[in-house]
Amino acid sequence: MKEKDPEKEKRKIKSAARMKEIMTHYYIEAKTADQSGKKVAWITSGGPVEPLIAMEVIPIYPENHGAMIGASKMGKDLCEKAERMGYSSDLCSYACSDIACSPINGGPIGGLPRPDMLICCTNICGTVLKWYEIQARYYGAPLFILDTPFCHTDFPEQAKRYVRRQLDEYMDFLEKVCGRKIDYDKMKEVGKLSIEGQKLWKAVLDTATHRPAPLSAFDAFFHLALIVTLRGTAQVVEYYTLLLKEMNERIDAGIGAVENEQYRLLWDNIPIWYRTKWLSEKFASHGACLVADTYTSAWCGSLEYLNENDFIETMAEGYSRIYLNIGIDKMAEIVISLIDKYDADGIVMHSNRSCKPYSFGQYDIQKIVREKRKIPSLIIDADMVDERFFSESQVETRIDAFMEVIKGTSARE
């Protein structure tokens, strides 16, 4: 048996075992919902989950399922199956792999539990509209669509009223499907837990401002799961309290996510799920740690718009002004703020052929960052789930060349 590397063991995040327990129980509960009498709702990753939690409906995220499919390296086969079903290879690989799973109960967990309803929020992309319509027809389940206007620069009062009225309709929809009234006292409690969980998640990510960073963006990709799936529950607060404690202990002990951290980078876009370990090790071999990213920080990016004492009223703005629902100039402002906050030496941008809203505009953001912060950037062409669009040799060559630029820039300084 191969001996464990003590250095790698030291850098492992111990809290991960607890998160795996929570997520395992979550999926078991969802898979056995018909036995417990609970209802299951499929919801988009940027959708308002708090009303579901308040109604004791189990939220399931097909996008999370897509990420698991990618990480399990099942994306290629499932995307090819979707193409045989008549779907184009140019479509979102999350959507294609999820749709392909339904008829065969495929994927790493044997398919998702059957939905009693679907909740689609347009704040992340337009693809979800058709994706969720397809799945609603397949399962014969009711679908609610929450439409959030695009926030180019600000969020006018008329847009706020428009989304706020839809939230009332959302509550009515849930009451009709569940056959009971929502408990607004419980909804207030869930709102407070949601904000507390988001603040803790932000505090966890903020620990990477330290040198060496106690966690990397690749770690954050893994630990993100709870703030997405169970936002608004005590479990999230308890888990991120535990994780934050561990991060602070790592800071005190001088334990970094990357041994001998020399360079700090920022990641943009959804992870390349089937190559996170390879990418992490590749950058680490250059002494580089990806200390922050635009993806995981999005789940605490709306805190400034939410009020725990008036959660329902502020949800409209909080769920509309998210990273993928704002203009390029605002996106560039966020990227620059992350560069400054985490003292990044460069930025790595995943040009993700599946996620057009995330990838369109990256060259503009790259240009703005170059002009305002004078730091190098790297664009990696790939797909978040479908391995057919990833070339290891090409990406490796680009990373090596990029890191030589980073090293040269640092040497001149």
LOMI-47149 format. One record per atom (N, C-alpha, C): x, y, z; residue in three letters. Coordinates in pm, whole numbers, plus 50000, padded with zeros to 5 digits. Atoms other than C-alpha are relative to their C-alpha. Layout:
BEGIN
XYZAla ...
This chain:
BEGIN
500844988150000Met 500005000050000Met 500895012550000Met 499224987850012Lys 501305034349904Lys 499845008550126Lys 500054991949879Glu 502215055650204Glu 499455014049969Glu 500584986750018Lys 500305088150249Lys 501085010650018Lys 499074988949993Asp 502215120250190Asp 499595008750120Asp 500374992349881Pro 502275137650534Pro 499735014749970Pro 500204986050036Glu 502515171750368Glu 498615002149942Glu 501334999150059Lys 499365165650163Lys 498914997650104Lys 500975002949894Glu 497555150950464Glu 499785012250089Glu 500084988049915Lys 498335182350663Lys 499115010649935Lys 500744989550071Arg 496745203850395Arg 498534996349973Arg 501405004150022Lys 493505183750372Lys 499085007350098Lys 500974993149915Ile 490465202050507Ile 499144989650069Ile 500665010549920Lys 489035180650786Lys 498475001249998Lys 501454997849997Ser 485545196250776Ser 499294993449882Ser 500605005850120Ala 484975180550434Ala 499214987450032Ala 500695012449964Ala 483965147750599Ala 498595003050051Ala 501314996249948Arg 481115165250779Arg 499075004549888Arg 500844995550111Met 479905181450459Met 499494988249919Met 500425012050074Lys 479825147650285Lys 498854993050074Lys 501085006049922Glu 477655134350570Glu 498695007649979Glu 501214991950016Ile 475215163350538Ile 499404998249862Ile 500505001350137Met 474965160350160Met 499454986049974Met 500525013750014Thr 474505122450178Thr 498614999050062Thr 501315000349933His 471645126550426His 498975007949920His 500884991550081Tyr 470155154150209Tyr 499454992249880Tyr 500465007450118Tyr 470005131949900Tyr 499174987850039Tyr 500815011449954Ile 468695102050097Ile 498605004850036Ile 501314994349963Glu 465925123950239Glu 499185003249875Glu 500714996550124Ala 465065136349890Ala 499544987549924Ala 500345012350072Lys 465125101349741Lys 498854992450067Lys 501065007149926Thr 462735088950014Thr 498865009450039Thr 501024989949966Ala 460475119550017Ala 498584994449991Ala 501355005750014Asp 457485098949901Asp 499604992250125Asp 500295007649877Gln 457785078550222Gln 499745009350120Gln 500154990649888Ser 458015108750454Ser 498865009849979Ser 501104990850029Gly 455245127950282Gly 500465014049961Gly 499494986950041Lys 457535157150189Lys 499975001349848Lys 499984997450144Lys 457465173449849Lys 501405004249957Lys 498704996950059Val 460455178349619Val 499815010549892Val 500034989850106Ala 461065209249408Ala 501365000749933Ala 498774997150072Trp 463655212649136Trp 500075015149983Trp 499874985550005Ile 465015248149142Ile 501345003849938Ile 498754995350061Thr 467615267448944Thr 500945005250109Thr 498994997149897Ser 470855275149129Ser 499905014250055Ser 500134986249952Gly 470135312349152Gly 498615003350049Gly 501394997749963Gly 466495308049250Gly 499815002150150Gly 500284997649858Pro 464935319249581Pro 499524987450070Pro 500285012949936Val 465075287449788Val 499305001650136Val 500494998249863Glu 464015302650122Glu 498514996750016Glu 501415004049984Pro 460235299250062Pro 499804984949999Pro 500095014650000Leu 460775262249985Leu 500394994550137Leu 499565004449868Ile 462685257750311Ile 498925002750104Ile 501064996349906Ala 459925275850500Ala 498794990749989Ala 501135009150024Met 457355252350344Met 500394985350019Met 499475013649979Glu 459525221750428Glu 499964991749872Glu 499845006550129Val 459865213650059Val 501494997649978Val 498585003250021Ile 463155196349968Ile 500455005649865Ile 499534994350127Pro 465025217049707Pro 501074991349935Pro 499025007750077Ile 466935198449437Ile 500485008749884Ile 499404991250100Tyr 469315215749197Tyr 500584992049883Tyr 499455007050117Pro 469765200848849Pro 501395004949960Pro 498644995250031Glu 472815223548803Glu 501034993350089Glu 499105007449911Asn 474405207549109Asn 500204985849948Asn 499925013450057His 473575174148951His 500975000049882His 499094998850113Gly 475365185948637Gly 501455000750044Gly 498644999149947Ala 478425194948843Ala 500504986450047Ala 499625013549954Met 478415160249003Met 500284990949881Met 499795008050122Ile 478105144648658Ile 501395003249942Ile 498704995950051Gly 481135164948544Gly 501134994550085Gly 498955004649908Ala 483185156448854Ala 500174984949994Ala 499965014650011Ser 482295119548808Ser 500464995349862Ser 499545002750138Lys 483485121648445Lys 498984991649922Lys 501085006650073Met 480115109948316Met 499395009349895Met 500594989850087Gly 479465141548114Gly 500034996549853Gly 499865003150143Lys 480755129747777Lys 498924990349955Lys 500975010150041Asp 478535098847761Asp 498585005350006Asp 501364995049986Leu 475435116847886Leu 499705011049897Leu 500214989750103Cys 475915146447650Cys 499824993649863Cys 500185007250127Glu 476295122147360Glu 498614993749993Glu 501355005749996Lys 473065105347471Lys 498965011049969Lys 500914988850026Ala 471335139447471Ala 499985003649852Ala 499924997150144Glu 472565145147117Glu 499214989649920Glu 500795010350069Arg 471035111947012Arg 498505002150022Arg 501404996849973Met 467795124147171Met 499535012149918Met 500364988950087Gly 467915153946933Gly 500475013650048Gly 499524987349947Tyr 469625180747144Tyr 501385003349943Tyr 498764995750063Ser 472465201146996Ser 501174999850099Ser 498794999949917Ser 476025198347126Ser 500375014250041Ser 499734986149964Asp 476025236447140Asp 499225004550122Asp 500784996349883Leu 473555236347427Leu 500814998250128Leu 499385001049868Cys 474445238947796Cys 500184985350039Cys 499755014049966Ser 476095206547909Ser 499354996150133Ser 500795003049881Tyr 474385209248250Tyr 498614995249957Tyr 501355003250046Ala 471035209048071Ala 499984986649927Ala 499985012250081Cys 471955181647824Cys 500224987650086Cys 499715011849918Ser 473445158048082Ser 498844996950095Ser 501145002149909Asp 470505163348321Asp 498814994149925Asp 501125005050080Ile 467895157948049Ile 500234985449960Ile 499675013750040Ala 469705126447935Ala 499864990250114Ala 500105008849883Cys 469625112548290Cys 498574995450027Cys 501385002749957Ser 465855113948334Ser 499424986849950Ser 500635012550046Pro 464745085048109Pro 500664987350052Pro 499255012249961Ile 467395061348247Ile 500425000150147Ile 499524998449862Asn 467865073448607Asn 501524999350004Asn 498545000350012Gly 471455079948508Gly 500675009950091Gly 499224990749919Gly 474235099648669Gly 500604993350122Gly 499255005949888Pro 476385094548979Pro 499154995850118Pro 500865004149887Ile 473425091249220Ile 498744992849950Ile 501145007650052Gly 471105070948998Gly 498785008549970Gly 501104991150035Gly 469025100248881Gly 499545008350118Gly 500534991449894Leu 467385128249075Leu 498614995350042Leu 501355003749956Pro 464245122849285Pro 498955007349917Pro 501054994450084Arg 461045129149092Arg 499455013050061Arg 500464987249945Pro 459925165549127Pro 498475000750011Pro 501434996849987Asp 456505175949257Asp 499715013449937Asp 500124986850062Met 457155210549113Met 501385004349953Met 498744994350046Leu 459835230348931Leu 499945015250014Leu 499904985649982Ile 460985265949010Ile 501175005049915Ile 498994995150094Cys 462855284448736Cys 500145015150015Cys 499724985749989Cys 464475318448795Cys 500965004049888Cys 499234996350120Thr 465865336748491Thr 501255008250030Thr 498874991349967Asn 468615355248682Asn 501364994249962Asn 498695005750038Ile 471335331048566Ile 500174998649849Ile 499915001250146Cys 470515325248198Cys 498614997749942Cys 501275002850065Gly 467775320247941Gly 499804985349971Gly 500085014450029Thr 468595283447885Thr 499084992950098Thr 500805006949897Val 466895273848212Val 498525000049967Val 501424999450036Leu 463535284348069Leu 499584987449924Leu 500345011750082Lys 463485257047805Lys 500374987050070Lys 499565011749926Trp 465415232348019Trp 498914995750099Trp 500995003449899Tyr 462835234048297Tyr 498624997249938Tyr 501255003450072Glu 459915234148051Glu 500044985549953Glu 499845013850047Ile 461255201747904Ile 499804990250115Ile 500115009149887Gln 461595185648245Gln 498615000350064Gln 501374999149947Ala 458195198448363Ala 499044991649917Ala 500845008350088Arg 456575181948060Arg 500294985350022Arg 499625014049984Tyr 458525149948110Tyr 499404994050127Tyr 500485005349872Tyr 457515146248475Tyr 498545003550029Tyr 501384996149977Gly 454075161848440Gly 499835008150128Gly 500004992249876Ala 454895186148721Ala 499785014849970Ala 500224985650022Pro 453795222648761Pro 501315007850004Pro 498804992050012Leu 456375249048673Leu 499695014550034Leu 500124985749972Phe 456775283948820Phe 501245007049948Phe 498884992350055Ile 458925309348637Ile 500045013750066Ile 499774986849941Leu 460335339448821Leu 500935007749907Leu 499254992350099Asp 461485365448572Asp 500655012150065Asp 499264988849942Thr 464205389648685Thr 500595008549887Thr 499454991550106Pro 464965419348456Pro 501515001150012Pro 498554998650002Phe 468595423248354Phe 500385013650059Phe 499574987849932Cys 470365449148572Cys 501295005249935Cys 498824995150070His 472705467148332His 500895008350093His 499244991649908Thr 473735493248589Thr 499345000650138Thr 500684998949871Asp 471075497048856Asp 498734991649999Asp 501245007849986Phe 467745482448970Phe 498875009850030Phe 501024989649980Pro 464945507848914Pro 498804995150081Pro 501135003049913Glu 461885509549136Glu 498954991549929Glu 501025007850071Gln 459565495948865Gln 500414985449984Gln 499505013850009Ala 461785465148825Ala 499834993050135Ala 500155005649865Lys 461725459949202Lys 498544996050024Lys 501435003149982Arg 457895461549205Arg 499604987849917Arg 500315011150091Tyr 457735437548909Tyr 500424986650060Tyr 499525012549941Val 459855410949082Val 499284997350132Val 500665001949870Arg 458225416849422Arg 498614994049984Arg 501345005750024Arg 454765409549279Arg 500094985249964Arg 499815014150037Gln 456085377249132Gln 500314991350122Gln 499715007549878Leu 457365366749474Leu 498714996350074Leu 501325003249942Asp 453785369049603Asp 499344988649923Asp 500565010650084Glu 452705347549309Glu 500704986750027Glu 499205011849965Tyr 455505323249398Tyr 499484993650128Tyr 500555005149873Met 454175320049753Met 498634993449976Met 501335005650032Asp 450655314349616Asp 500144986549931Asp 499745012550074Phe 452005287549381Phe 500374988950097Phe 499575010049903Leu 453715269449669Leu 498854995550089Leu 501145003449914Glu 450595270949886Glu 499034990849926Glu 500925008250079Lys 448515256149604Lys 500554985949982Lys 499395013250022Val 450965227649529Val 500104992150130Val 499815006849870Cys 451575219949898Cys 498694997950075Cys 501315001649935Gly 447935223749999Gly 499935005750140Gly 500064993649868Arg 448665245950300Arg 500605014049988Arg 499534986249999Lys 449445282050389Lys 501455000750048Lys 498634998049955Ile 452985294650432Ile 500005006550138Ile 499844994349866Asp 454055302750787Asp 500995011649989Asp 499144988550022Tyr 455385338250759Tyr 500965002650116Tyr 499054999149889Asp 456975337051105Asp 501204991049973Asp 498915009250035Lys 458965307050989Lys 500825005649884Lys 499324994150115Met 459765325250665Met 501005010650048Met 499084990049945Lys 461315353650871Lys 501234993350060Lys 498905007549939Glu 463405328351063Glu 500934994549893Glu 499205005450111Val 464555311950739Val 500815011149934Val 499284988650059Gly 465475346150598Gly 501205004050082Gly 498884996649913Lys 467655353750898Lys 501114989549992Lys 499005010750013Leu 469355319850874Leu 500715000649865Leu 499414998850133Ser 469915325450501Ser 501095010649999Ser 499024989249996Ile 471685358450560Ile 501194996450089Ile 498915004249911Glu 473685344350852Glu 500914990049930Glu 499215009850075Gly 474785315050633Gly 500855006649893Gly 499254992950104Gln 475805338450351Gln 501165008150060Gln 498924992449934Lys 477815360150593Lys 501144990750042Lys 498985009749961Leu 479615329450724Leu 500774995049878Leu 499335004450124Trp 480335317550368Trp 500975010849952Trp 499124988950038Lys 481765351950290Lys 501225000350091Lys 498885000049906Ala 483905350050604Ala 500984988849970Ala 499145011250039Val 485225315950494Val 500845004049879Val 499274995950120Leu 486165329650151Leu 501025010950033Leu 499114988949965Asp 487705360650311Asp 501294995450068Asp 498765004749936Thr 490225339350500Thr 501134998549899Thr 498975001550105Ala 492035335150167Ala 500715013149971Ala 499234987650013Thr 493125371550193Thr 501344998750073Thr 498755002349927His 495815358350428His 501024993049911His 498895006950068Arg 499215346350305Arg 500694990850100Arg 500615007050113Pro 499385317250267Pro 498504998350019Pro 501455001849993Ala 495705312750183Ala 499684986250056Ala 500305013149940Pro 494215285050401Pro 499124991249913Pro 500755008050097Leu 491925274350119Leu 500135006549864Leu 499924995050137Ser 491955277849742Ser 498605000449939Ser 501284999950072Ala 489185284149491Ala 499534985749973Ala 500375014050024Phe 489295246749418Phe 499364993850124Phe 500645004449876Asp 488485240049784Asp 498605006250010Asp 501294992949992Ala 485715266049768Ala 498964993849906Ala 500945006650092Phe 484175248449466Phe 499304988350068Phe 500555011649929Phe 483665218049689Phe 499095004350115Phe 500734996149879His 482495235650005His 498825009249972His 501134991650041Leu 480045257549811Leu 498664992850012Leu 501245007850016Ala 477465229449798Ala 498905003850099Ala 501034997749898Leu 475685237650124Leu 499335013649987Leu 500614986850011Ile 475165274850067Ile 499045000649881Ile 500925000850115Val 473495265949736Val 498784991650036Val 501105009649986Thr 471385236149837Thr 499145002250124Thr 500744999549874Leu 470375242850197Leu 500025013950064Leu 500014986249952Arg 470545280750227Arg 498705002950077Arg 501184997249920Gly 468205292050502Gly 499754989850110Gly 500145010349896Thr 468745262150732Thr 501105001650106Thr 499024999549892Ala 470555258751066Ala 501234991749966Ala 498875008650038Gln 472725231450910Gln 501105008149932Gln 499024991850073Val 474405256950683Val 500785008750099Val 499344991549900Val 475135280350974Val 500984991850084Val 499155008649918Glu 476535251851182Glu 501244995549922Glu 498875005150077Tyr 478695238450899Tyr 501035010949972Tyr 499044989650033Tyr 480235271450793Tyr 500655006150123Tyr 499354996249874Thr 480875280251157Thr 501184990650026Thr 498955010149985Leu 482865247751176Leu 501135002349901Leu 498994998150105Leu 484665254250846Leu 500815012850025Leu 499304987549971Leu 485505290250943Leu 500994998250114Leu 499115002849887Lys 486975278151272Lys 501254992749951Lys 498865007450053Glu 489175253551082Glu 500905009049917Glu 499184991050082Met 490315280450837Met 500855009250090Met 499254991349910Asn 491315303451124Asn 501114992450072Asn 498965008449939Glu 493205274751288Glu 501144997649902Glu 498965001950103Arg 495045268750961Arg 500845012749984Arg 499264987250008Ile 495955305750946Ile 500985000950116Ile 499144999349881Asp 497325304451302Asp 501194990449989Asp 498935010150012Ala 499335273251215Ala 500865002249875Ala 499244997250122Gly 500595288050887Gly 499824989449892Gly 500275010550100Ile 498995259950681Ile 499295006249880Ile 500604994750122Gly 498315270850323Gly 499444988949913Gly 500575009750094Ala 496255253750056Ala 501064995049904Ala 498905003450092Val 499375254049837Val 501325001250076Val 498694999849934Glu 502825245149969Glu 500875010849935Glu 499114989450048Asn 505215274749939Asn 499295009349901Asn 500764990750085Glu 502585298349795Glu 500875012249965Glu 499234988550048Gln 504335324549581Gln 499155009649919Gln 500824991950089Tyr 501705336749339Tyr 498534997850031Tyr 501425000549966Arg 498025344649389Arg 499185003649876Arg 500784998350124Leu 495485341149108Leu 498515000250030Leu 501464999549992Leu 491785347749053Leu 499424991549887Leu 500695008450100Trp 489485322948870Trp 498685006549962Trp 501284994850049Asp 486565334348653Asp 499244989149927Asp 500945009350064Asn 483605312748546Asn 499824987150083Asn 500295012849936Ile 482235278548644Ile 501234991049989Ile 498845009050006Pro 484875252148727Pro 499924990249883Pro 499935011350094Ile 486005226048476Ile 499964987750090Ile 500225009449891Trp 484545199448701Trp 500834987249991Trp 499295012750017Tyr 486295169048557Tyr 501525001750006Tyr 498554997849996Arg 489735185648582Arg 500415009250115Arg 499644991049890Thr 489685204948911Thr 501284995650070Thr 498805004949932Lys 492305182649075Lys 501245002449914Lys 498874998250091Trp 494585183648770Trp 500415014749994Trp 499714985650009Leu 494295221548742Leu 500615005150130Leu 499474995849870Ser 494865226249115Ser 501474996150014Ser 498615004949988Glu 498025205049106Glu 500925006949899Glu 499204993450103Lys 499215221348785Lys 500425014150044Lys 499674986649952Phe 499015256648926Phe 500914999350123Phe 499195001549878Ala 500445244849260Ala 501454996749967Ala 498625003550038Ser 503495230749078Ser 500815012449966Ser 499344987250027His 504255267048987His 500005008950124His 500074991949879Gly 503735278649346Gly 498855009849998Gly 501144990950017Ala 500445294549243Ala 498764994550069Ala 501265003649935Cys 497255294149449Cys 498895008749943Cys 501174992350042Leu 493905304249304Leu 499235003450128Leu 500474996049867Val 492805323849609Val 498555004750003Val 501394995250004Ala 489385336149492Ala 499424997649862Ala 500655002350129Asp 486855333149213Asp 498665007449996Asp 501284993050017Thr 483765350249073Thr 498824990750021Thr 501085009949993Tyr 481735317949094Tyr 499504998050144Tyr 500455002849863Thr 481675309149465Thr 499645012750076Thr 500314987549931Ser 481645345549574Ser 498615005349963Ser 501344995450041Ala 478345350049387Ala 498944996650103Ala 501015004149902Trp 476515332249671Trp 500075008150130Trp 500074990449890Cys 477305360549909Cys 500105014249943Cys 499844987150067Gly 477455388649653Gly 498825009350012Gly 501204991649990Ser 473915401049718Ser 499695004350142Ser 500244996849859Leu 474285405950093Leu 499665014750022Leu 500244985749979Glu 474325443750058Glu 498575004049966Glu 501384996750039Tyr 470805442549912Tyr 498964993350089Tyr 500945007549917Leu 469245419150170Leu 499965005550142Leu 500204995349863Asn 467805428850507Asn 499334988850078Asn 500545011449926Glu 467255401250762Glu 498705003550073Glu 501244996049933Asn 464485421750928Asn 498885003249902Asn 501014997550104Asp 462665426650599Asp 500354991449879Asp 499415008750101Phe 463805396350402Phe 499124998749874Phe 500875002050117Ile 460765390850177Ile 500015012349911Ile 500034987850080Glu 460695427250068Glu 501315002249925Glu 498694997550063Thr 464435427649989Thr 500464988649910Thr 499655011350088Met 464515393949810Met 500005004049854Met 500134996350141Ala 463435410349485Ala 501315005749946Ala 498744994250045Glu 466605431049461Glu 501164990350020Glu 498935009449972Gly 468825404949623Gly 500154989149896Gly 499955010750099Tyr 467885378349369Tyr 500115005149856Tyr 499884994450135Ser 467975402049072Ser 501415004949972Ser 498694993850023Arg 471355418549123Arg 501124990150033Arg 498955009949982Ile 473515387549104Ile 501005001149883Ile 498884998150093Tyr 476755383948907Tyr 499634997749854Tyr 500325003050140Leu 475275368448591Leu 498865008549946Leu 501154992150044Asn 472405393448575Asn 500325014949999Asn 499564986050004Ile 474465425548554Ile 500845002549875Ile 499254996450119Gly 476275444348277Gly 501504997450013Gly 498575002950005Ile 479885439048172Ile 500815009650086Ile 499254990249920Asp 481095471148336Asp 499894996850149Asp 500185003549859Lys 479615460348670Lys 500764987150032Lys 499225012249980Met 481145425748627Met 501485003350016Met 498594996249995Ala 484545441648563Ala 500325006750134Ala 499804993749869Glu 484135462548880Glu 500174989550109Glu 499925010849901Ile 483555430849082Ile 501334992649987Ile 498735007050022Val 486555413348924Val 501165008350056Val 498934991349951Ile 488785443349000Ile 500005000850153Ile 500084999649854Ser 487495444849358Ser 500574987250062Ser 499445012749952Leu 488405407849400Leu 501534999849985Leu 498554999250021Ile 491865413849252Ile 500655008150111Ile 499464991249896Asp 492455441949500Asp 499904993450138Asp 500255005849868Lys 490955423849799Lys 500954988550029Lys 499185011949979Tyr 492945391749749Tyr 501435001749951Tyr 498634997050045Asp 496065408549608Asp 500454990049893Asp 499755009950106Ala 495955387249293Ala 501075005049902Ala 498944996950097Asp 498925386049056Asp 499554997949856Asp 500495002850134Gly 496875374148760Gly 498614994250007Gly 501365005350006Ile 493485361648645Ile 499924988949896Ile 500225011550089Val 492535328148489Val 498534999749964Val 501394999450046Met 489365329348279Met 499664987449921Met 500485011950071His 487545297648178His 498975004549897His 500954997050108Ser 485935304847841Ser 499164987649979Ser 500835011849985Asn 483125280547900Asn 498964999349888Asn 500895000550116Arg 481385270147578Arg 498564997150038Arg 501365002949957Ser 478355258647776Ser 499285012250056Ser 500644989049929Cys 477715290247976Cys 500285013249929Cys 499804987950079Lys 477315318847732Lys 499925012950083Lys 500064987549922Pro 476175345647985Pro 501255002450084Pro 498794998749919Tyr 479295338548191Tyr 501225003049913Tyr 498814999250085Ser 481685337347896Ser 499985011749903Ser 500074988250085Phe 480415364847666Phe 500455012050083Phe 499534988249927Gly 482205396447769Gly 501324998050070Gly 498735002349930Gln 485295379747911Gln 501165007749938Gln 498914992650063Tyr 487535396147653Tyr 499935014950035Tyr 500154986049956Asp 486085430147749Asp 500495001650143Asp 499554999549861Ile 486665422648118Ile 501524998950005Ile 498545001750007Gln 490195411048034Gln 500685013249963Gln 499454987350046Lys 490845444047855Lys 499935010550112Lys 500194990349891Ile 489445464948144Ile 500994997350113Ile 499085003849893Val 491505445648400Val 501445003649962Val 498644996950046Arg 494655449548190Arg 500285015050007Arg 499834985549999Glu 494105487148161Glu 500075005650141Glu 500124994149867Lys 493205493248526Lys 500934994050104Lys 499145006449899Arg 495405468348713Arg 501314994649945Arg 498715003850062Lys 498165459448465Lys 500464985950037Lys 499595013749966Ile 498095422448557Ile 499684990649883Ile 500215009450111Pro 498335393048312Pro 498744991750020Pro 501175008849994Ser 495395370748229Ser 500184988549902Ser 499965012150082Leu 494935336148082Leu 498584995749970Leu 501315005350037Ile 491915323247891Ile 500154985449962Ile 500005014450026Ile 491305285647895Ile 498694996449930Ile 501195004350074Asp 488895271947633Asp 499634985850043Asp 500435013349954Ala 486875242747773Ala 498494999850019Ala 501415001349966Asp 483475231147896Asp 499914994950143Asp 500095003549857Met 482285226448253Met 499724985250025Met 500395014049981Val 480975190748201Val 500504990849890Val 499705008550115Asp 481725177747852Asp 501494999749970Asp 498555001550015Glu 485305164647835Glu 500485000649855Glu 499584999950141Arg 485305163947455Arg 500605013449960Arg 499544986650036Phe 486095201147458Phe 501165004750086Phe 498834996749918Phe 489165199647681Phe 501234993449940Phe 498735005250052Ser 492705195847545Ser 501065002150107Ser 499034998849891Glu 495145188147826Glu 501305006149954Glu 498704995050047Ser 498265194747620Ser 499935014949970Ser 500154985850033Gln 496945228247496Gln 499905008450127Gln 500184992649875Val 495845239547842Val 501295000450080Val 498745000649926Glu 499105228148000Glu 501015009849944Glu 499064990850065Thr 501135247647746Thr 499655014450033Thr 500444986349970Arg 499045278947807Arg 500295003850145Arg 499754997249858Ile 499355276148186Ile 501495002450023Ile 498564998549983Asp 503145271548167Asp 500465013749948Asp 499614987150059Ala 503495301947939Ala 499485011650085Ala 500604989749916Phe 501155322648156Phe 500795001850130Phe 499264999249874Met 503075314148473Met 501395005949978Met 498724993650030Glu 506345324448306Glu 499845015249995Glu 500284985550003Val 504755358648243Val 499825005250142Val 500224996249861Ile 503595360248606Ile 501335001150075Ile 498715000349932Lys 507055351148732Lys 500895011649953Lys 499224989050055Gly 508665376448501Gly 499535013450052Gly 500584987649948Thr 506295403848615Thr 500405002150145Thr 499664999249858Ser 506955396048982Ser 501495003150019Ser 498554997749990Ala 510725395648925Ala 500345014749972Ala 499754985850033Arg 510625430548768Arg 499585009150113Arg 500474991749889Glu 508665443749063Glu 500944999150119Glu 
